[in-house]
Amino acid sequence: MASFYPDQKEDPIISSWISSDGHYAFVEFRSAEEANKGLQLDKMNIMGQTLKVGRPKTFQGNFGMMDTGA
């Protein structure tokens, strides 16, 4: 997989899972900062489809994450 950030050698994604119907996925980031950057992909249009990106429904606390309104 290509790096999310071209200037970094390591990928910020630790793990990912995509549902069998392809309608949702879970992604685990290496750090809170990188997760916040991933949240910025919300509402981005890719190949005619709008991404919906947000925290899990069970997310509690901020653990160093900035409030992005997601």
ABEGO torsion letter per residue (X at the ends): XBBABAABABBABABBBBBAAGABBBBBBABAAAAAAAAAABGBBBGGBBBBBBBBAABBEAGGBBBAGX
